Amino acid sequence: MLTRTMVLKIAQIPVFKSWMTQSRFTRGLINRFIAGEDLETALTRAKELNERGFLVSLDYLGENTRLLEEAEQSAQQSVLLLRRIAEAGVNANISIKLTQLGLDLDEDRCKAHLENVLKTAQELNNFVWVDMEDSARTDATLRVFSSLYERYPNSGTVLQSYLYRTDDDLERLIALGCRVRIVKGAYAEPKEVAYPSKKQVDAQFKKQIARLLEAGKEPAIATHDPRMIEFAKQEARARNLQPQQYEFQLLYGISRETQKQLVEQGHRTLIYVPYGEQWYPYFSRRLAERPANLYFILKSLFKK
Ligand SMILES: Cc1cc2nc3c(=O)[nH]c(=O)nc-3n(C[C@H](O)[C@H](O)[C@H](O)COP(=O)(O)OP(=O)(O)OC[C@H]3O[C@@H](n4cnc5c(N)ncnc54)[C@H](O)[C@@H]3O)c2cc1C
């Protein structure tokens, strides 16, 4: 039985990575998860989703940037993305990772890049989600995000239910007043920092969904898990919340039937749409969430 950690490790093996990025067997799955390699294709996909009743968050893929120049270019790309969203009349905000903006290289510069992006979003009346990465970056991500929030309240960030620390972080973000996207968590984390069992993660996730619906600002519940979605609906009903007061968020290409049903039921539903050439780390996490995706690829390899 393949675990998340095992799949993420396999994904890093150079020969596997080069096969995955070049093989025709993997193309179908990649195209299912990634909206395209260029901005204009992603905008077209976003527009199609808008027409079907979805809100969209566009993610220009990239993370763990190793050069300051690349961090600078990524910030410029995000500014460009915000401008193109406005010009094209697409109903989309953006999601961004701080290691893409150089968090590991120079925190002050990373903060300056994020500020530049947030300022552009504010001018254009748009919104920025700061994604959450692995636990080694949680403190720095929350520090940078929180220090800018007061000046740029057009932003929100993400908390991961698998981390032991999240109850405390959630209270801090509720007190700050920002929007929070709650997720289970997508990285391979040691048991010193994260709940190892799915049962425990699910219990935390439920508790934190309920707390956000009780006290959070326009909570974003990001999951494909039908039991969690049902739980959130019940909690929202019990609190007399209107469907527009909270938001479901799902990833592009995953649980498409659930996505459709949520919109049909009148729920505010956002699809997270990743695009760009640096798709491999994002794609690996999607494989790790559901090892069946990897079996599917391997099976097609051995069929021929
Ligand atoms: C909008 C959005 C933004 C996110 N942002 C972040 C972030 O900033 N940081 C972070 O750490 N994580 C983020 N995540 C990922 C999240 O942490 C989980 O890893 C991911 O959502 C899978 O967990 P789940 O809640 O869907 O439940 P699970 O219990 O993992 O899955 C429930 C069901 O959903 C379906 N499913 C789930 N994943 C897949 C997949 N990859 N392929 C096919 N089917 C699948 C399966 O049917 C599965 O049985 C985000 C998720 C979403 C939806």
The ligand as an SDF file (V2000), in Angstrom:
LIG
                    3D

 53 58  0  0  0  0  0  0  0  0999 V2000
   -9.0230   24.8370   -3.3310 C   0  0  0  0  0  0  0  0  0  0  0  0
   -7.9620   24.0610   -2.6090 C   0  0  0  0  0  0  0  0  0  0  0  0
   -6.8220   24.7230   -2.1850 C   0  0  0  0  0  0  0  0  0  0  0  0
   -5.8330   24.0190   -1.4730 C   0  0  0  0  0  0  0  0  0  0  0  0
   -4.7410   24.6990   -0.9710 N   0  0  0  0  0  0  0  0  0  0  0  0
   -3.8480   24.0260   -0.2000 C   0  0  0  0  0  0  0  0  0  0  0  0
   -2.7740   24.7080    0.4510 C   0  0  0  0  0  0  0  0  0  0  0  0
   -2.6060   25.9350    0.3370 O   0  0  0  0  0  0  0  0  0  0  0  0
   -1.9160   23.9810    1.2030 N   0  0  0  0  0  0  0  0  0  0  0  0
   -2.0660   22.6130    1.3790 C   0  0  0  0  0  0  0  0  0  0  0  0
   -1.2720   21.9890    2.1000 O   0  0  0  0  0  0  0  0  0  0  0  0
   -3.0610   21.9550    0.7590 N   0  0  0  0  0  0  0  0  0  0  0  0
   -3.9440   22.6230   -0.0170 C   0  0  0  0  0  0  0  0  0  0  0  0
   -4.9680   21.9220   -0.6170 N   0  0  0  0  0  0  0  0  0  0  0  0
   -4.9440   20.4200   -0.6520 C   0  0  0  0  0  0  0  0  0  0  0  0
   -5.5380   19.7980    0.5910 C   0  0  0  0  0  0  0  0  0  0  0  0
   -4.6920   20.0090    1.7060 O   0  0  0  0  0  0  0  0  0  0  0  0
   -5.7340   18.2770    0.4060 C   0  0  0  0  0  0  0  0  0  0  0  0
   -4.5090   17.6650    0.1740 O   0  0  0  0  0  0  0  0  0  0  0  0
   -6.6420   17.9120   -0.7600 C   0  0  0  0  0  0  0  0  0  0  0  0
   -7.7440   18.7750   -0.8130 O   0  0  0  0  0  0  0  0  0  0  0  0
   -7.1580   16.4540   -0.6080 C   0  0  0  0  0  0  0  0  0  0  0  0
   -7.9010   16.3220    0.5670 O   0  0  0  0  0  0  0  0  0  0  0  0
   -9.5050   16.2350    0.6150 P   0  0  0  0  0  0  0  0  0  0  0  0
   -9.9710   17.2290    1.6230 O   0  0  0  0  0  0  0  0  0  0  0  0
  -10.0770   16.3900   -0.7370 O   0  0  0  0  0  0  0  0  0  0  0  0
   -9.8160   14.8370    1.2660 O   0  0  0  0  0  0  0  0  0  0  0  0
   -9.3110   13.3570    0.9500 P   0  0  0  0  0  0  0  0  0  0  0  0
   -9.7920   12.5370    2.0860 O   0  0  0  0  0  0  0  0  0  0  0  0
   -7.8480   13.3610    0.6290 O   0  0  0  0  0  0  0  0  0  0  0  0
  -10.0900   12.9960   -0.3810 O   0  0  0  0  0  0  0  0  0  0  0  0
  -11.4940   12.8270   -0.4220 C   0  0  0  0  0  0  0  0  0  0  0  0
  -11.8780   12.3190   -1.8010 C   0  0  0  0  0  0  0  0  0  0  0  0
  -11.6090   13.3450   -2.7790 O   0  0  0  0  0  0  0  0  0  0  0  0
  -11.1000   12.7750   -3.9750 C   0  0  0  0  0  0  0  0  0  0  0  0
   -9.7160   13.2450   -4.1800 N   0  0  0  0  0  0  0  0  0  0  0  0
   -8.9480   13.9360   -3.2970 C   0  0  0  0  0  0  0  0  0  0  0  0
   -7.7580   14.2290   -3.8350 N   0  0  0  0  0  0  0  0  0  0  0  0
   -7.7580   13.6890   -5.0760 C   0  0  0  0  0  0  0  0  0  0  0  0
   -6.8020   13.6350   -6.1460 C   0  0  0  0  0  0  0  0  0  0  0  0
   -5.5990   14.1990   -6.0260 N   0  0  0  0  0  0  0  0  0  0  0  0
   -7.1400   12.9940   -7.2870 N   0  0  0  0  0  0  0  0  0  0  0  0
   -8.3650   12.4250   -7.4350 C   0  0  0  0  0  0  0  0  0  0  0  0
   -9.3200   12.4440   -6.4620 N   0  0  0  0  0  0  0  0  0  0  0  0
   -9.0130   13.0690   -5.2950 C   0  0  0  0  0  0  0  0  0  0  0  0
  -11.1280   11.2690   -3.7850 C   0  0  0  0  0  0  0  0  0  0  0  0
  -12.3580   10.8090   -4.2770 O   0  0  0  0  0  0  0  0  0  0  0  0
  -11.0580   11.1130   -2.2890 C   0  0  0  0  0  0  0  0  0  0  0  0
  -11.6010    9.9160   -1.8420 O   0  0  0  0  0  0  0  0  0  0  0  0
   -5.9810   22.6140   -1.2690 C   0  0  0  0  0  0  0  0  0  0  0  0
   -7.1410   21.9750   -1.6850 C   0  0  0  0  0  0  0  0  0  0  0  0
   -8.1340   22.6630   -2.3420 C   0  0  0  0  0  0  0  0  0  0  0  0
   -9.3700   21.9480   -2.7430 C   0  0  0  0  0  0  0  0  0  0  0  0
  1  2  1  0
  2  3  1  0
  2 52  2  0
  3  4  2  0
  4  5  1  0
  4 50  1  0
  5  6  2  0
  6  7  1  0
  6 13  1  0
  7  8  2  0
  7  9  1  0
  9 10  1  0
 10 11  2  0
 10 12  1  0
 12 13  2  0
 13 14  1  0
 14 15  1  0
 14 50  1  0
 15 16  1  0
 16 17  1  0
 16 18  1  0
 18 19  1  0
 18 20  1  0
 20 21  1  0
 20 22  1  0
 22 23  1  0
 23 24  1  0
 24 25  2  0
 24 26  1  0
 24 27  1  0
 27 28  1  0
 28 29  2  0
 28 30  1  0
 28 31  1  0
 31 32  1  0
 32 33  1  0
 33 34  1  0
 33 48  1  0
 34 35  1  0
 35 36  1  0
 35 46  1  0
 36 37  1  0
 36 45  1  0
 37 38  2  0
 38 39  1  0
 39 40  1  0
 39 45  2  0
 40 41  1  0
 40 42  2  0
 42 43  1  0
 43 44  2  0
 44 45  1  0
 46 47  1  0
 46 48  1  0
 48 49  1  0
 50 51  2  0
 51 52  1  0
 52 53  1  0
M  END
$$$$
